[in-house]
């Protein structure tokens, strides 16, 4: 293979990678902390801030928003506004006994075009 063919092959390969990355970033957005509520930890008597997480999607056409904590599904909601938010104070007592159990990595996922997109 000549040098010009290798160059053209490299350029085409780079363009395909750029296109795939561009599509990925156009379809996803972020999970962000939008508000915080304060509760008192009864065991220590200190205030604890519990955030409200909001899932942002840059597209429409999905029917479901799923919330995960450390790779475990903790909430399965619809595409309405309440499905886009996850309040950690509602998890306390229903899913987790102690505020320290709320620590972890949270993210949301949608079912856009039958392919999950993580935010």
Phi and psi in degrees as a GROMACS rama.xvg file:
@    title "Ramachandran Plot"
@    xaxis  label "Phi"
@    yaxis  label "Psi"
@TYPE xy
-76.3358  166.788  UNK-2
-64.0977  -34.9036  UNK-3
-68.817  -36.6554  UNK-4
-67.3196  -39.0765  UNK-5
-64.607  -39.5529  UNK-6
-63.7313  -46.6024  UNK-7
-63.1929  -42.6671  UNK-8
-60.7101  -42.4462  UNK-9
-63.8312  -41.3818  UNK-10
-65.508  -44.2857  UNK-11
-62.9198  -42.8958  UNK-12
-61.7392  -43.8736  UNK-13
-64.4911  -39.2775  UNK-14
-64.994  -39.6738  UNK-15
-64.2087  -44.209  UNK-16
-62.4046  -43.7731  UNK-17
-61.785  -41.0214  UNK-18
-63.3273  -45.1216  UNK-19
-62.5292  -44.7656  UNK-20
-64.5561  -40.1332  UNK-21
-62.6824  -43.6118  UNK-22
-62.6433  -40.2279  UNK-23
-61.9563  -46.9834  UNK-24
-73.6857  -24.4522  UNK-25
-74.1215  -28.62  UNK-26
-89.4208  -15.7603  UNK-27
-115.627  159.552  UNK-28
-134.931  -118.764  UNK-29
-151.944  162.994  UNK-30
-105.017  127.81  UNK-31
-132.837  157.123  UNK-32
-84.3702  119.218  UNK-33
-104.603  -29.0882  UNK-34
-150.387  167.197  UNK-35
-138.017  142.047  UNK-36
-114.672  154.452  UNK-37
-111.439  135.428  UNK-38
-128.21  162.265  UNK-39
-101.519  125.568  UNK-40
-76.0551  115.206  UNK-41
-65.6557  -28.1027  UNK-42
-74.9054  -31.3943  UNK-43
-114.444  -16.9359  UNK-44
77.5402  14.3768  UNK-45
-102.435  154.401  UNK-46
-76.684  141.055  UNK-47
-126.147  129.244  UNK-48
-87.907  124.184  UNK-49
-112.342  116.109  UNK-50
-78.1156  158.427  UNK-51
-102.102  119.025  UNK-52
-95.3569  140.175  UNK-53
-124.405  130.98  UNK-54
-92.2963  125.528  UNK-55
-110.816  127.892  UNK-56
-121.969  142.154  UNK-57
-92.164  10.155  UNK-58
-142.312  172.322  UNK-59
-122.749  177.09  UNK-60
101.128  6.84154  UNK-61
-104.443  159.061  UNK-62
-115.275  -12.1139  UNK-63
-140.891  141.636  UNK-64
-122.558  124.679  UNK-65
-113.827  135.932  UNK-66
-109.057  135.357  UNK-67
-124.097  148.689  UNK-68
-130.064  119.343  UNK-69
49.312  47.4304  UNK-70
70.9088  11.8321  UNK-71
-112.509  132.442  UNK-72
-68.7075  123.174  UNK-73
-116.401  -17.8746  UNK-74
-153.477  134.044  UNK-75
-121.554  110.513  UNK-76
-125.675  173.775  UNK-77
-88.3486  -177.489  UNK-78
-84.579  6.52168  UNK-79
-74.9713  176.967  UNK-80
-60.6867  -40.9192  UNK-81
-67.5927  -25.5134  UNK-82
-71.9138  -22.4182  UNK-83
-82.9815  -7.71529  UNK-84
-116.64  149.996  UNK-85
-135.405  112.618  UNK-86
-96.7166  120.835  UNK-87
-69.9114  -23.1577  UNK-88
-69.7945  -24.5565  UNK-89
-75.0405  -23.6411  UNK-90
-75.4967  -25.837  UNK-91
-72.3841  120.88  UNK-92
98.2565  -30.8305  UNK-93
-94.6383  -46.1052  UNK-94
-108.584  -30.0174  UNK-95
-132.023  139.669  UNK-96
-83.2589  -35.7633  UNK-97
-124.092  143.985  UNK-98
-56.8246  -31.6041  UNK-99
-66.3495  -23.6974  UNK-100
-71.5828  -14.2207  UNK-101
-77.11  -14.8049  UNK-102
-65.2471  138.39  UNK-103
160.572  -172.715  UNK-104
-102.438  118.77  UNK-105
-110.373  143.989  UNK-106
-156.16  163.734  UNK-107
-116.147  160.068  UNK-108
-143.864  141.498  UNK-109
-118.002  163.312  UNK-110
-101.104  40.5013  UNK-111
-60.4013  126.739  UNK-112
51.6206  37.7554  UNK-113
60.9156  15.6572  UNK-114
-125.907  123.936  UNK-115
-65.9706  140.595  UNK-116
-122.106  124.705  UNK-117
-92.0188  138.388  UNK-118
